[in-house]
Amino acid sequence: MSQSVNQKIIKQHESSLIGNYGKLPVVLVRGKGAQLWDADGKEYMDCFAGFGGAILGHAHPALVEAITRQAHTLWQVGNQFYTEPQIRLAEHLKSKAFEGRAFFCHSGAEAAEAALKLARLAGGGRTKIISMLKGFHGRTMGALSATPGHAQAGFGPLVPGFVHVPFNDFAALQEAVDDETAAIIMEPIQGEGGINVPGESYLPRVRALCDQYNVALIFDEVWTGVGRTGKYFGHQHFGIKPDIMTLGKALGGGLPVGGILAKPELAVLLKPGTHGCTLGGNPICAAVSAAVFDTIEKENLLAHVGQVGTLLRQRLEQLAARCGIIRQIRGAGLFLGVELDTSDAMPVVLAALEQGLIINATQKNILRICPSLIVTSEQVHRAADILEKALEACLGTSRIATA
Ligand SMILES: Cc1ncc(COP(=O)(O)O)c(C=O)c1O
């Protein structure tokens, strides 16, 4: 039997790339909005947006325009010079999150490194950092030390001074905070951990605890930032602000951009020579990032996320009511988790892929459905229809009652 184009390219990949990623058997070659096409011409509905990076979908005209314009103007000059796109991006962060100062790098992990280093400087000798079980902050040594669980396996010794407590358990956190504590780092809503939304009062209490002990509160907004949850930043659902916020994924609209925003009184501690990133905030990436925020504003996408997010949730709730395998649906905006009553959600992910829908599984039994912010109502319905078919393919039609 002749090989498909997908299969041929996958073979080439395997003989020349390191196998550190779990792979799905598809070669993607083209995207437009929330649609993708593979090397054999098959179309997919993209409901994962490249782990959230393609926040405005694929080939958004405003981002294509921004990258083209900047590519014709100025590429890389180094951070010893002032460049204008960085300023525009930082101003977006300040005006949309809180009055702070920004630093730019390439990834969420690097943003965590910058935040952790800054928190230790601010700690004035206090070095303890508290992070959350099931939290995720990246795979570099500092970020990994704040990321308990299987990601750490085989990589010790890790950076000393990190302790972990259960998420959404205020008593455990209160117990862990002491005179040695420099910072608490956590996601406002956990992503890799399974789209875990804390109780309403948890984050305000954490904020108060940090104020009481003069501990820096770092919110990792790498998943929840840049409009994904229907507000610009996840913490805005809880009426409080962090001292330092980390960003990645969606910040570059699909280009590698990470960054932090820190309160001015902390930010001043990162003096020349204390930290840096050669390509961080380079004109092309920064211009595209700034255009991501311009576009969210111009196209009123936060309101749109509210509408399509509600629609997606309703469709999933309807499916849950008819199908015994869905335990819970949780999340905010277009950051939704579907907890399945099974030990492994991967067969559902593969069946969905087969039917032309891209979703993801985390923590073994939780589906993550996170399309780009530009997804339409019609596409949400299509995605829900395909998911239903995928569940039927895995479970048999008998387990799904007809509508
Ligand atoms: C909440 C969170 N923080 C940080 C990271 C690390 O980001 P990156 O892969 O860009 O280093 C991730 C990656 O999934 C994440 O989900």
Ligand as a Chemical Component Dictionary entry (heavy atoms), coordinates in Angstrom:
data_LIG
# 
_chem_comp.id                   LIG 
_chem_comp.type                 NON-POLYMER 
_chem_comp.pdbx_formal_charge   0 
_chem_comp.three_letter_code    LIG 
# 
loop_
_chem_comp_atom.comp_id 
_chem_comp_atom.atom_id 
_chem_comp_atom.alt_atom_id 
_chem_comp_atom.type_symbol 
_chem_comp_atom.charge 
_chem_comp_atom.model_Cartn_x 
_chem_comp_atom.model_Cartn_y 
_chem_comp_atom.model_Cartn_z 
_chem_comp_atom.pdbx_ordinal 
LIG C1 C1 C 0 0.939 27.856 33.124 1  
LIG C2 C2 C 0 2.195 27.610 32.350 2  
LIG N1 N1 N 0 3.309 28.274 32.672 3  
LIG C3 C3 C 0 4.453 28.117 32.000 4  
LIG C4 C4 C 0 4.528 27.239 30.946 5  
LIG C5 C5 C 0 5.811 27.069 30.196 6  
LIG O1 O1 O 0 5.725 27.727 28.975 7  
LIG P1 P1 P 0 6.765 27.418 27.802 8  
LIG O2 O2 O 0 6.444 26.069 27.276 9  
LIG O3 O3 O 0 6.523 28.522 26.834 10 
LIG O4 O4 O 0 8.116 27.487 28.403 11 
LIG C6 C6 C 0 3.401 26.518 30.561 12 
LIG C7 C7 C 0 3.439 25.563 29.445 13 
LIG O5 O5 O 0 2.540 24.818 29.178 14 
LIG C8 C8 C 0 2.191 26.699 31.283 15 
LIG O6 O6 O 0 1.073 26.024 30.985 16 
# 
loop_
_chem_comp_bond.comp_id 
_chem_comp_bond.atom_id_1 
_chem_comp_bond.atom_id_2 
_chem_comp_bond.value_order 
_chem_comp_bond.pdbx_ordinal 
LIG C1 C2 SING 1  
LIG C2 N1 SING 2  
LIG C2 C8 DOUB 3  
LIG N1 C3 DOUB 4  
LIG C3 C4 SING 5  
LIG C4 C5 SING 6  
LIG C4 C6 DOUB 7  
LIG C5 O1 SING 8  
LIG O1 P1 SING 9  
LIG P1 O2 DOUB 10 
LIG P1 O3 SING 11 
LIG P1 O4 SING 12 
LIG C6 C7 SING 13 
LIG C6 C8 SING 14 
LIG C7 O5 DOUB 15 
LIG C8 O6 SING 16 
# 
